[in-house]
Structure formats: structure tokens, C-alpha cells
Amino acid sequence: SGEVKGERAVWQEAFLKPEANLRYTLDQDLRLVGGASLVAAHTFGDGDAGGYTPNSDGKTSLEELYVGIERGPWRLTLGNQNFRVGTGFILADGNLDLLGEGAYWSGPRTAFRDGAILAYRGGALSGQAFSLRNDDDLGGARFSGANLDYPFLRGQLGLMALKVSDVSSQANQIAPRNGMQVYNLRWLDGGFEALPELAISAEYGLQTGEGEQVNFSAHAWYVRLDYGFASLPLQPQLTYRYALFSGDDDPNDNRRKSWDPLSKAYTERGSWVIGDVVGNYLLNDSNERVHMWRLAGQIVPGLSAGTAYYQFSLDEKNYYGQSVSDRRFADEAALYLDWAASTQLFATLSYNWVKPKAAAREVFGNDTFDALQLYVGYRF
């Protein structure tokens, strides 16, 4: 069944991901490029806590495989390849790592399928025109669009537009996407000269358009502030972020107002798997409002420690269509250590604890959730 029995799950994941890249100069201004990678991943023990990759799930498969050319500021690549826009708020991970693929929590597979990317990088302006497909576990959707980035007030101003098509009929019945149009405006890591220690990020996404007997009308946004105390011991950095992903007050009508996370990715702690427990197993960047506070500092070179706190509420009073009487969902706290022994060897140890609030208690009861996690990586 893929479900973890009882109240405790102990599991291990392992993956190996060798890759090779090609860059061959044909003449002074023309280069041939290419890349390939392989992923061998496996889940052991009880299987992950959500039952997405039960014990013994895993396989070895080709991941990236692309070829292309570069000429001056232009680059064209075709095939299975990685692609990320901004912080990965909307597009960054083309694979969900479910069931037989193994290693759901580690998520080693990220490449989009059957892709074409035309990229331009000339001076300050950069951009991409793209057409990419995610894997079948994510619906096999094709994203076709364009993205632009330009420096603005110490940060990057970005604009993206895309259309979703070719979603499999079965996936489109469960979560309609065909015909969706997505628009994204962002300002990342910006700031002002008067406050050099402060970095500001903000992003807004809009999902609109008409699909198969459904209209799309969803939105999501966040504002994030990072402040570094470089003159203090441990050089701590304080982060606050408020994020909102719209929900649907009537899930049974033909207007879809809940934000669809599409192919967002985990790109750093709290983005865009928000909370190691809640973000992996309970909420998925849709119908939620989240306050995040984080404080981290460097104990010694290569070793840092931090704590994070998330306060979750539902945007609308339902949990995947199940009506609840309150918006407050849960609080999650985390303690973690990050160790970089070298440029090759790194590790993370974290403990997360979740306290359900009124909405979560109506669905799951009053039990708390917690997770102890150790991740070790080696690049060779």
C-alpha cells in the first residue's frame, strides 16, 4: 500500500549521481555543448513517513541528456535538462521522485524532459525562451514561455510568462492545468545603499486563463527580509518571510482559485518546501499562509548552526476539500547544524517538531509530529 504503519517511521535513502559535461570549440565564436547524468537511488527501512517511497523502492535511470550550441551571447540546448527560474518559486524541479524511483526526501532527480531552451546573456540583460515537460508523477505538463532578468537596486528584477499544455488526461482530471497561463514578477536580493546589511526579496505569481471546463484565478506572493550582523560574534543572519498561496473557497465549482505549485523545488531551507515536516507531508504551497523566522550563525569556519520557526494558516477553511472551522493549521520549529568539511564533503543534521493547531487537529487529531534527519553528501 505504501503506507507507513504505526506512529514511527525509520528510513534511509541513498543516491549516486555521476554526470559528464561537454564543451567543444568548433571555431572562435562557436561551441558545441552537451551533458548527461545518471541517478541510482534507493529507499530503505520503513519507507518515508508519507509512504511516497516504500521500503525497497528505487531504480537506476538516465537523468540529464542534452546537446546544444553556443554562439556569442546565445545558447541553444535540446533534451532532458535542468532549468530554474529565480528562487524556484514556480519552475525548478521536473521530477517528483515518487514510488519506484526512490529517495523522495532527498529528491536527486530534477531534470525536465524533452526540453528546448534558447538562452541569451549579453551584458546586464539575460533571458530564456523555453519549452519543457515535467515527469508523469507531476502530470507530464509542458511549460512553454519566456523569462527575463535585469539588475535593479543591488538585486535582480525578473519577469516570466508561460503557458501549460499537454497534461495527461488522468492528471488533468485530478488537478486541471491545461490552458493555464502563469505570470511572474520578482525582485530578488535587492536593497538600498543606506542599509547595506539588509537584503529584500519579493515575488508575485498569477495563474489565469481557461482550460477544459475550468477557469484559473489563483495567485501567490511573498516578501522576505534578510539582515546580516557582520560585526557580531558568529556573524548571525536574521530572516523573516511572509508567503501567501491562494486557496479555493468552493473547490467544487469550475473556477480554480487555489495556487498550483507546478514544478517548484527545494532550493534552500524553507524554499520551497516550507518546513521539513509540514512542507513534505502536510501542505504543498497551496491554500496556505506562512510566517517564517530564521536565525543562523557560523560557529567556526565550515560549521554553522541555526533555528527556524514556521507559523502555518490555511488561506481558505478547507484542507484539500475537507471543510474545517479554523484557519490556523500548525507551527513547526527546527534546529539544525550545517557542516562543510571541504568543498567535497558536507552534512546537515536537523530536528523538526510540529504542533498541530485547530485546523490540523480536526483532520489529524492532537498528536504532534517530529523528525530527526541526517543528510551527508560527497561530491567527486
N, C-alpha and C positions, 0 to 999 in steps of 0.2 A: 504493500500500500504506500510505502514511502513515508509513513508517519512514525515519529519517534514515540515510543511507548513510555508511559510513566512521566515523572516530573523532572527528569535529569537526562541530559544527552552529553556524552563524551565522544568526541570525534577528532580525527586528524585529517589533514589534507596535504597533499604533496603534488608539486608540478615541476616539470622541466621544460624550458622554452628556449631551445637554441635558435639562432637566427643568423642570416647572412645578408649582406648588402653589397650591391654592385654599383660602381660609378666609373665609367669608362669614357675617356675623352676621344671623340671622333675627329674634331678639329678645334681650332682656337675658341670657338664660341658654341660648340655643340657637344653635348654629353649624353651618353646612354646610362640610364639608372634602372635599378631593379632591387627587389628584396624578396626574401622568403623566410618563413619561420614555421616551426613545428611545436605543438604543445602535447605533452604527455601528462595527464592529470588524473588523480585518483582520490576518492574519499574512503576513509577507514573508520572503524569503530561503530558507533550508533548511527552515523549519518548526521548531517547538520540538523540544528534544532527545528527548522521549518519543514523538514522532510523533502527538501528540493533535490538533494543528492543523497540517497540512502547508502548504507554500507555496501561496498563493492562496486559502486558506480565509478566509472572512469573510462577514458579511451585516449588513444593517440591519434592525432589528426593534423592535417596541414592547416595552418592559420593564415599567415600572410603569403601572398604570391602575386607580385605585380611587376610590371615593366613600364618604362617611360623614357621620355627625353627631356633635356633641359636646353634652353637656348636663351642666353641673356637673362633677363628677369623672369622668364616664363618656364613653367614646368608642367608637363602633362604626364599623368600616371594612370594606368589601367589595370584593374584586377582587384584582388582582395587586399585591403589596406586599412591602416588606422587613420582616423580623422577626428579632429576635435575642434570645436568652436568655443572660444573663450574659456570659461571655467568648467565646461562640460555640463552646463545647466540644461541643455536640450540635446546636443549631439556630442557623443564622445565614445560610446561603447556599443559595438554592433553585435554583441553576443551576451546571452544571459547565463551561460554555464549551468544549465539545468540537467537534472536526471542523469542520463548515461554519460554526459560529458564530465561529470565530477567536479569537485573543488568549487562549489557555489560561492563560499565565503571569500576565497582567495581571488576568484574571477580572473584567471590568466588569459582567457580568450577575449579579445576586444575588437578584432578587425571586422570591418564591414565587407559585404560580399558584392561581387560584380560591380565594382565601382569605377568611376571616371572622375578625376579631379584635375582641373586646369587651374594652376596657381600662378599668381603674379606677386613679385616682391621687387618693387622699384623705389628706392629711396624710403620715404616715410610711409607711403601707402602700400598696403598688402591686401590681397583678396583671393578668393577661390570661387570658381563655379564648380558644382559637384552634382553627381547623381550616384547614390549609394543605397545598398539594401542591407537591412539587419537580418539576423538569423530567424529561423522559423519559430523559435521559442518566444521571440519578440514580435511575431506576426508576419515576418518576411516583408515588412513595409519598405517601399522605395522612397527616399528623400531626394528631391531634386530642387536645387536652389543656388543661392549665391551669398557670399559673406564678404564684408569689407572691414578693415581695421585701420585706424589712423591715430597717431599720438595726439593727446589732448590733456592739458593740465597735469603733467607728470605721469599720466596713465595712458590707457588705450581706449579709444572710443570705437565701438563696434556696432555693426548693423547687419542683420541676416534676414533673409526671406526664403521660405521653402514651401513646397507642396508635397503632400503624402499621397502615394498611389500604390497599386499592385498588392495591397494587403490580401492575404489568403482569405477566402470566403468564410472559413470557420472562425479565424481570428477576428474578422471584421464583424461577425455576429456577436461575439463576446465583447469586444471593445472597438466600436466603429472608428475608423481612421481615414478610409478612402475619401479623397476630396478635401481633407483638412488643409488649410493654409496657415502657416506659422510665421509670425513676425517677431523679431527680437532686437532690442536696443540695449546697449550696455556701456558702462564706463567702469573700467577695472583698474585698481591700484592707482587711482588718481590722488590728487592732493593739492595743497597750496604752499607756496614758499614760506609763508608766515608760520606754518605748522609742519616742519619737516618730519616730525615723528609720527604724523597721522597719515594713514592711507585710507582712502574711501573707495568702495566698490558698490555699484548699484546696477541692477539689471531688470528688464521688464520683458515679458513674453505674452503674446496674444495668439490664441488659436481661434480661427474663424473659418467661414466657408460652408459649403453644402456638400453632404455626402449622400449615401444611399439611404433615403428616408430619415435623415438626421441632419440637423444644423449644429454647427460648432460655435460655441460662445464661451470660451474659457480664458483665464489669464493667470499669470504668476509673476511675482516680483520679489526682490529682496534689497535690503540696504545693509552694508557691512562696514564697520569701522575697526581698523587695526591701529593700536598705539604702542609704539616701542619705547621702552625706558632704557636707552643705551647706556646711560651714565650710572645706573644702579647695579648692585651685585646681581649676578645671574642674567642680567640683561633681559628682564621679563618682557613679554608682549601680551597685551590685553586685547581681546577681540570680542566685539558684540555684533550680532546679526539678527535681524528680523526678516523672516521669509513667510510669504503667503502663497498658497497654491489653491486656487478656487475649487469649491465643491459644488454639488448639484442639489438644489432644494427639492427637485422632483425627478429622481432617477428613471421614472417610468415614462416620461414624455419623450418627444422626438427632438428635444433641444439639449445637447450635451454641454453642460456648463462646468463639469469637473475637469481640472487640468490633467492632461495626458503627459506623463513624464517621458514618453517617446524613447529615445536612446541616450538618456543621461547616464553619468558614470560616477564612480567613486574616484575623485581626483586628489583629495586630501581629507584629513579627519573632519567630518561634518559636512563634506561636499562631495557628491550629492546623495550619499547615503547618510541621512541625518540621524545620528545615534546608532551605535553598532547593533543594538537590540531592536529598538523601535524601527529604525530605518531599513534593517534587513528583513524583519519578520512581521511587523505590525502595520506600518504606514509606508507609503511609497511615493512621496512628493505629489500627493493629490488630496484635495479636501483636508488641508491642514494649515495651521498657523504655528510657527515655531520661533520662540526666542532662544538664542544660543549665546552663552557666555563661555569664554575660554581664556585660560591664563597658562602660559608656558614660559620656561626659562632654561638656560643652559647651565647645568651643574658643573661640568668640566667639558673641555673640547671633545666633541663626539658623543656626549651623553646629555640629554635634556629630559625634563620632566614636565608634566602638565596636568591640568584638570579641565574638564568641560562639563557644562550643565545645560540641558535642553528642557524647555517647557513647551509641551505639545497641547494644542487645542484643535478641534475639528472646525473647519470653516462652516459647514452645514451640519445639522444634527442628524447625521446618519453615518453608519460605518459600513462601507461597501453595500449600501442599500438598506441595511438594517437600522431602523429608527432608534435613536437614543434620546434621552431627555436633557442632556447637558453637553456642552462643547468641550469642557476640559477633559483631556484624554489621558495624559501621563506626564511624569517627569523622569528624565534619565540623567544620571550622573556618571562621570567617567574619571578614572585616574590612569595615567599612562607614563611609561618610560620609553624613550626612543634612543637607541644606541647605534652609532655608526662607527664600527671598529676600524673600517678602512673604506676606500671607495668601492670595494667589492662586497664586504660583509656588513650586514645591518640587521637589526632586530627591533621588534616592538612588543612590549608586554602591557596589557591593559585589563582593567577590571571595570565593568559597567553594571550599574544597578538601576532598575526601573521600578518606580512606584506608580501603579495604576490610579487614575482619578475616576471621576464619576462615570464618564462615557465608557472607558475601558472596563470598569467593574461591571457595567451592565452586560458587556459582551463576554468577558473572560473570567469574571469573579474578582476576588480581592487579593489573589496571590501576587506576590512580587516576582520579578524576573531578574536574573543576574547572569553575567557571563565573564569568565576568565579566559583570555585569549593570548596566545604567544605566536608571533609571526617571525620567522627567520628567513632571510634571503641572501643569496650569494650570486654575484654577477661574475661571469668568467668569459 
